[in-house]
Amino acid sequence: MQSFDVVVIGGGPGGMTAAMTLNQLGKTVAIVQAEHDSIGGVCLNRGCMPTKSLLKAATAYRYAKQGDKYGLNLSAEKVDLQRLRTIVDTDLDALRGMIAGMMGQAQVEVFYGFGSFQSAHEVMISQADGSSQVIRGEQIVISTGSETVELPFAPFDGQHILSSDQMLQNTEIPEKLLIIGGGAIGCEFATLYHTFGSEVTVVEALPTLLPREDQEAGRALQQAFEAQNITVKTGVKVEQIKVEGGKVRVKFDGIDTAEVVDMVLIGVGRRPIIDNLNLDAAGVVIERGAVKVNSAMQTNVPHIYAVGDVSGGVMLAHAAEVAGQMLAKNMVEGTSVSLADGAIPRVAFSHPEVAGIGASKESDGIRSFTMSVVPNGRSVVDKVAPAFVKLFVEEESSVVAGGIIVGEAATEMIHELALAVENRLTLEQVGKTVHAHPTHSANVATAVHMFR
Ligand SMILES: Cc1cc2nc3c(=O)[nH]c(=O)nc-3n(C[C@H](O)[C@H](O)[C@H](O)COP(=O)(O)OP(=O)(O)OC[C@H]3O[C@@H](n4cnc5c(N)ncnc54)[C@H](O)[C@@H]3O)c2cc1C
């Protein structure tokens, strides 16, 4: 039996980063990765990267369609999703190549197959043809990520009722698309398909889009969507979905008329992947559907750790990545560090983009200020709506406790506020920083100077 200092189950951003850091710290490491993804996990294969590749194409298409606005005669033919898929695949292949190179340099051994516990130190790797092998780890990391949640009354069929995985394989642009769930994934697909020509409706059960964010920001995104003719229904629950005669009939709670569309995307959330891991054989405890960990990301079994989406919390790739580095140090150096939720930028790559950091609510000792309609030079020449910037500040110290931005390049601009939150910078310190002109980032400086 092959034996390693550490066996990592799941090769997404969390597992991969942990494995490479562990190897740098002198450990022999193996990664077990299920064959339906390559190393890179959901993020590279079915999440962050394919969506961003498609969103880049959507931005280019939007510019082509709106050439007039910029004084250009451009023509934009109908989008060929089949062709776009080949471009996405080229991007993903390049990324897979980069990761394979990094893995090779790091001397991390990759085993393709499905991993499950045979005992607290042994991982069985099973292949689709029924064959299997067992490897041993002195320590083990569980980083099996998460999967899409299905609605009990609307199973995915890949044709009319789709998950985000299936939507990324889709090559049809539906005339009418209804998206259930107004979180980041729902809003990104709304932007994509609206740009590609579908009539899009987003339905969210809670009162605002991006319901975990500040409500004012959610309403700002809703207004921007509605200005583009994306229909948004908030505070509305879907009660029934039926496929009839090639169309999908969607009935809402308390509303008599059903909506008839060509395709439904279910984007109601993701859950940790723990089934079939045979956690009982290792004695690992689960809490609220996720692997339970302490502040060192250690499970109840001291030599077994968990990182990324599988341990619940903020399900974002950069959170898994940074936590993976911290986890490796905890395992080797015996430290007990983990990533505070407040330090993780929260992002939606919709049009407009939304990005938040730190506090997202006023509370005792935290005050907020909203800047919503102050055009800056860059938004005028770029011909985009002025950014919405909301800041949360500690009343006594003037330390920046959080912020949220809705607008062009928000997912880039947020890092200035992240730096401020992480290092407890005051409004005055951020305000003293010279911002280049003309930039979208200057919006942050304007909001800081206007804070009352
Ligand atoms: C459509 C979409 C868009 C997204 N966009 C963004 C974005 O823009 N930015 C962002 O930060 N996050 C984004 N995310 C979230 C991000 O993809 C996840 O938070 C991130 O991938 C989690 O990393 P992870 O390492 O925990 O697990 P994962 O990336 O889920 O990787 C885990 C891997 O383990 C494999 N696995 C599972 N069980 C086993 C087993 N028993 N044996 C072997 N292998 C196994 C899985 O197949 C998977 O490949 C997006 C997600 C989706 C679905």
The ligand as an SDF file (V2000), in Angstrom:
LIG
                    3D

 53 58  0  0  0  0  0  0  0  0999 V2000
  -21.6040   28.4170  -11.3300 C   0  0  0  0  0  0  0  0  0  0  0  0
  -20.6470   28.7530  -10.2160 C   0  0  0  0  0  0  0  0  0  0  0  0
  -19.9130   29.9170  -10.2670 C   0  0  0  0  0  0  0  0  0  0  0  0
  -19.0170   30.2300   -9.2480 C   0  0  0  0  0  0  0  0  0  0  0  0
  -18.3050   31.3880   -9.3410 N   0  0  0  0  0  0  0  0  0  0  0  0
  -17.4390   31.7070   -8.3640 C   0  0  0  0  0  0  0  0  0  0  0  0
  -16.6520   32.8760   -8.4570 C   0  0  0  0  0  0  0  0  0  0  0  0
  -16.7230   33.6330   -9.4310 O   0  0  0  0  0  0  0  0  0  0  0  0
  -15.7890   33.1500   -7.4550 N   0  0  0  0  0  0  0  0  0  0  0  0
  -15.6710   32.3390   -6.3620 C   0  0  0  0  0  0  0  0  0  0  0  0
  -14.8590   32.6410   -5.4740 O   0  0  0  0  0  0  0  0  0  0  0  0
  -16.4110   31.2090   -6.2420 N   0  0  0  0  0  0  0  0  0  0  0  0
  -17.2880   30.8700   -7.2190 C   0  0  0  0  0  0  0  0  0  0  0  0
  -17.9890   29.7170   -7.1130 N   0  0  0  0  0  0  0  0  0  0  0  0
  -17.8220   28.8750   -5.9010 C   0  0  0  0  0  0  0  0  0  0  0  0
  -16.5500   28.0300   -5.9980 C   0  0  0  0  0  0  0  0  0  0  0  0
  -16.5690   27.2680   -7.1750 O   0  0  0  0  0  0  0  0  0  0  0  0
  -16.4270   27.1330   -4.7910 C   0  0  0  0  0  0  0  0  0  0  0  0
  -16.5760   27.8800   -3.6060 O   0  0  0  0  0  0  0  0  0  0  0  0
  -15.0660   26.4650   -4.7590 C   0  0  0  0  0  0  0  0  0  0  0  0
  -14.8780   25.6830   -5.9190 O   0  0  0  0  0  0  0  0  0  0  0  0
  -14.9470   25.5660   -3.5220 C   0  0  0  0  0  0  0  0  0  0  0  0
  -13.6980   24.9580   -3.5080 O   0  0  0  0  0  0  0  0  0  0  0  0
  -13.4690   23.5760   -2.7390 P   0  0  0  0  0  0  0  0  0  0  0  0
  -12.0150   23.3050   -2.8270 O   0  0  0  0  0  0  0  0  0  0  0  0
  -14.0950   23.6150   -1.4240 O   0  0  0  0  0  0  0  0  0  0  0  0
  -14.2640   22.4560   -3.5610 O   0  0  0  0  0  0  0  0  0  0  0  0
  -14.5920   22.1770   -5.0870 P   0  0  0  0  0  0  0  0  0  0  0  0
  -14.1000   23.2140   -5.9930 O   0  0  0  0  0  0  0  0  0  0  0  0
  -16.0430   21.8440   -5.1030 O   0  0  0  0  0  0  0  0  0  0  0  0
  -13.7320   20.8850   -5.3960 O   0  0  0  0  0  0  0  0  0  0  0  0
  -13.9500   19.6630   -4.7810 C   0  0  0  0  0  0  0  0  0  0  0  0
  -13.5970   18.5660   -5.7530 C   0  0  0  0  0  0  0  0  0  0  0  0
  -13.6440   17.3060   -5.0630 O   0  0  0  0  0  0  0  0  0  0  0  0
  -14.2290   16.3430   -5.9060 C   0  0  0  0  0  0  0  0  0  0  0  0
  -14.7910   15.2700   -5.0650 N   0  0  0  0  0  0  0  0  0  0  0  0
  -15.9540   15.2740   -4.3640 C   0  0  0  0  0  0  0  0  0  0  0  0
  -16.1050   14.1230   -3.7000 N   0  0  0  0  0  0  0  0  0  0  0  0
  -14.9960   13.3780   -3.9700 C   0  0  0  0  0  0  0  0  0  0  0  0
  -14.5510   12.1030   -3.5660 C   0  0  0  0  0  0  0  0  0  0  0  0
  -15.2610   11.3660   -2.7100 N   0  0  0  0  0  0  0  0  0  0  0  0
  -13.3660   11.6520   -4.0540 N   0  0  0  0  0  0  0  0  0  0  0  0
  -12.6220   12.4000   -4.8980 C   0  0  0  0  0  0  0  0  0  0  0  0
  -12.9920   13.6340   -5.3090 N   0  0  0  0  0  0  0  0  0  0  0  0
  -14.1630   14.1140   -4.8400 C   0  0  0  0  0  0  0  0  0  0  0  0
  -15.2970   17.1370   -6.6380 C   0  0  0  0  0  0  0  0  0  0  0  0
  -15.6810   16.4850   -7.8210 O   0  0  0  0  0  0  0  0  0  0  0  0
  -14.5610   18.4460   -6.9090 C   0  0  0  0  0  0  0  0  0  0  0  0
  -13.8790   18.4040   -8.1260 O   0  0  0  0  0  0  0  0  0  0  0  0
  -18.8700   29.3620   -8.1270 C   0  0  0  0  0  0  0  0  0  0  0  0
  -19.5990   28.1680   -8.0720 C   0  0  0  0  0  0  0  0  0  0  0  0
  -20.4700   27.8650   -9.1030 C   0  0  0  0  0  0  0  0  0  0  0  0
  -21.2500   26.5690   -9.0360 C   0  0  0  0  0  0  0  0  0  0  0  0
  1  2  1  0
  2  3  1  0
  2 52  2  0
  3  4  2  0
  4  5  1  0
  4 50  1  0
  5  6  2  0
  6  7  1  0
  6 13  1  0
  7  8  2  0
  7  9  1  0
  9 10  1  0
 10 11  2  0
 10 12  1  0
 12 13  2  0
 13 14  1  0
 14 15  1  0
 14 50  1  0
 15 16  1  0
 16 17  1  0
 16 18  1  0
 18 19  1  0
 18 20  1  0
 20 21  1  0
 20 22  1  0
 22 23  1  0
 23 24  1  0
 24 25  2  0
 24 26  1  0
 24 27  1  0
 27 28  1  0
 28 29  2  0
 28 30  1  0
 28 31  1  0
 31 32  1  0
 32 33  1  0
 33 34  1  0
 33 48  1  0
 34 35  1  0
 35 36  1  0
 35 46  1  0
 36 37  1  0
 36 45  1  0
 37 38  2  0
 38 39  1  0
 39 40  1  0
 39 45  2  0
 40 41  1  0
 40 42  2  0
 42 43  1  0
 43 44  2  0
 44 45  1  0
 46 47  1  0
 46 48  1  0
 48 49  1  0
 50 51  2  0
 51 52  1  0
 52 53  1  0
M  END
$$$$
